[in-house]
């Protein structure tokens, strides 16, 4: 390899390009074939560990609405499922509250999220890596 840095940039650009393609497939194939259902929150935690210390430092009268992540359980056609990954929930959600989720019809254990920002992020980074590899 004569120019290892630009080769690494091209490899990173290709990986980001494939991540962009998988995100496009998820948004165009899986998301339209998903359904909404109600899920019960089983465990809640702050989105970042630092948020927990900020909430305690704020005192009892000054609680801020911080983003939360939660594990949920839901039922599809009489069968119960537990989310294997955490999903973002609105601030103030507590254990036992109900939230709306989307699940894939053919794979009910997979929770589907609509995230166009992730698609845009992967595409921009892919283009940046290709451009960096070209300029280096």
C-alpha positions as CSV (number, residue, x, y, z in Angstrom):
1,X,0.0,0.0,0.0
2,X,1.5,3.3,-1.1
3,X,-1.1,5.5,0.6
4,X,-2.4,3.8,3.7
5,X,-4.3,6.8,5.1
6,X,-6.5,7.3,2.0
7,X,-7.1,3.5,1.8
8,X,-8.4,3.6,5.4
9,X,-10.6,6.5,4.5
10,X,-12.0,4.6,1.6
11,X,-12.6,1.5,3.7
12,X,-14.4,3.6,6.4
13,X,-16.5,5.2,3.6
14,X,-17.5,1.8,2.2
15,X,-18.5,0.7,5.7
16,X,-20.6,3.8,6.2
17,X,-22.1,3.3,2.8
18,X,-23.2,-0.2,3.7
19,X,-24.7,1.1,6.9
20,X,-26.6,3.7,4.9
21,X,-27.9,0.9,2.6
22,X,-29.0,-1.2,5.6
23,X,-30.8,1.8,7.1
24,X,-32.6,2.5,3.8
25,X,-33.7,-1.2,3.7
26,X,-34.9,-1.0,7.2
27,X,-36.9,2.2,6.5
28,X,-38.3,1.0,3.2
29,X,-38.9,-2.7,3.8
30,X,-39.3,-3.3,7.5
31,X,-41.0,-0.1,8.7
32,X,-44.0,-0.3,6.3
33,X,-44.6,-3.9,7.4
34,X,-44.7,-3.0,11.1
35,X,-47.7,-2.5,13.5
36,X,-48.2,-0.4,16.6
37,X,-49.1,-1.8,19.9
38,X,-49.1,-0.8,23.6
39,X,-46.2,-1.9,25.7
40,X,-45.7,-1.8,29.5
41,X,-42.5,-0.2,30.8
42,X,-40.6,-2.7,33.0
43,X,-37.4,-0.8,33.7
44,X,-36.4,2.9,33.3
45,X,-33.1,4.6,33.5
46,X,-31.7,7.9,32.4
47,X,-30.3,8.1,28.9
48,X,-26.8,8.9,30.2
49,X,-25.3,7.9,33.6
50,X,-24.3,11.5,34.2
51,X,-28.0,12.4,34.1
52,X,-28.7,10.4,37.3
53,X,-26.1,12.5,39.3
54,X,-27.5,15.8,37.9
55,X,-31.0,14.8,38.9
56,X,-29.9,14.0,42.5
57,X,-27.9,17.3,42.6
58,X,-30.9,19.3,41.5
59,X,-32.7,18.5,44.7
60,X,-36.2,17.3,45.3
61,X,-38.0,20.5,44.2
62,X,-36.0,21.1,41.1
63,X,-36.4,17.9,39.0
64,X,-35.7,18.4,35.4
65,X,-37.3,16.5,32.5
66,X,-34.4,14.4,31.4
67,X,-34.5,11.8,28.5
68,X,-35.1,8.3,29.6
69,X,-34.4,4.8,28.2
70,X,-36.7,1.8,29.1
71,X,-37.1,-1.9,28.6
72,X,-40.7,-2.8,27.8
73,X,-42.9,-5.9,27.5
74,X,-45.7,-6.3,25.0
75,X,-48.1,-8.9,23.7
76,X,-48.6,-9.9,20.1
77,X,-51.3,-12.5,19.2
78,X,-51.3,-13.9,22.8
79,X,-47.6,-14.2,23.1
80,X,-45.6,-12.0,25.4
81,X,-42.3,-10.4,24.3
82,X,-39.6,-8.5,26.3
83,X,-37.6,-5.9,24.5
84,X,-34.0,-7.0,24.2
85,X,-32.8,-3.4,23.7
86,X,-33.7,-0.2,25.4
87,X,-36.0,2.3,23.7
88,X,-36.3,6.0,24.3
89,X,-39.4,7.0,26.2
90,X,-40.9,10.4,27.2
91,X,-39.6,12.2,30.3
92,X,-41.6,11.4,33.3
93,X,-42.4,7.8,32.3
94,X,-42.4,5.4,35.2
95,X,-42.4,1.6,35.6
96,X,-45.9,0.3,34.8
97,X,-46.8,3.1,32.3
98,X,-47.9,2.2,28.8
99,X,-46.1,3.5,25.7
100,X,-46.8,2.9,22.0
101,X,-44.2,0.9,20.1
102,X,-43.8,-0.5,16.6
103,X,-42.9,-4.1,16.0
104,X,-42.0,-5.9,12.8
105,X,-44.9,-8.1,11.6
106,X,-42.8,-11.1,10.6
107,X,-40.4,-10.7,13.5
108,X,-42.6,-9.6,16.5
109,X,-39.6,-9.7,18.9
110,X,-38.0,-6.8,16.9
111,X,-38.9,-3.3,17.9
112,X,-38.7,-0.9,14.9
113,X,-37.8,2.8,15.3
114,X,-38.3,5.5,12.7
115,X,-35.0,7.3,12.5
116,X,-34.3,9.4,9.4
117,X,-31.5,11.3,11.3
118,X,-29.5,8.0,11.5
119,X,-29.8,7.6,7.7
120,X,-28.7,11.1,7.1
121,X,-25.8,10.7,9.6
122,X,-24.5,7.6,7.9
123,X,-24.8,9.1,4.4
124,X,-22.9,12.3,5.4
125,X,-20.1,10.4,7.1
126,X,-19.8,8.1,4.1
127,X,-19.5,11.1,1.8
128,X,-17.0,12.7,4.1
129,X,-14.8,9.6,4.3
130,X,-14.8,9.2,0.5
131,X,-13.9,12.9,0.1
132,X,-11.2,12.7,2.7
133,X,-9.7,9.6,1.0
134,X,-9.7,11.5,-2.3
135,X,-8.1,14.6,-0.9
136,X,-5.4,12.8,1.1
